[in-house]
Amino acid sequence: MATNNYQEKLMNKDQVEGLFEKVKGKVKEATGVILDDKDMEIKGNVQKNIGKVQSDFGDFKEDIKKDIDNI
């Protein structure tokens, strides 16, 4: 049972990569704001949102996996 709890807390590849992209995007967006660089700010915002989509996809995959395991 403890192994199952441990596995539930692990993040899948899409969740990890998505989170990493979100963080990079936030940093790039903030840097664009500080440097008054609209292009960098926009690119950071796009990167942040792409990371969110990837992370959400990873969440979806985990939900499906849990549903299948409960059948």
N, C-alpha and C positions, 0 to 999 in steps of 0.2 A: 504494500500500500504506500509506503514512503517513496518508493521509486516512482509511482504514478504521480504523486504530488510534485516531485522534483521535475518530472518530464513536463507537467502542466506549466511550470514556471519558465521553462526554456523558450526562447524565441526562435522562430524559424528564420530561414535565410532572408525572406522578403521583409519580415518585420525588422530585422537588424539593419539590412541595407537601406530600407525606407527611413528608419530612424536616423541613420547616419546622413542620408541625403537631406532630410529635414533640417538637421543641425547645420550642415554645411550651407544650406540655402539661407537659413536665418542669419548666419554669420556674414555671408556675402551681401544679403539685403541690408543688414545694419551697417556694414562697411560702406555700401553705396550711399546710405543716408548721411553718414558722417562725412564722407568725401564729396557729397553733393554730386554723385555720379548716378544719374537716372538709369543708364544702361545696366550698370552693375546691380542696382537696386531691383530692377525688373528681372534680370537673370536670376538673382537670389530668390525672388518671390516665386518664379517658375520652378526653380530647383526644389524649393521648400514644398511646393504643392505636388510635384512629381514624387517626392519622398513620402508625402502623406498618402497618396494613392497607392504606392507600393506597400507601405506599411499596412494600410487598410486591406489590401489584397492578401497580405500575409495573415491578418486577423481572420479574414474570410476563410482562408485555407484551413486554419486551425479549427474554426467552428465546424466546418464540414468534416474534418478528421474526427472531432469529438462526437459529432452526430453519428458517423459511421461506426465508431467504437461502441456507441450505446445501443446499436441495433442488435 
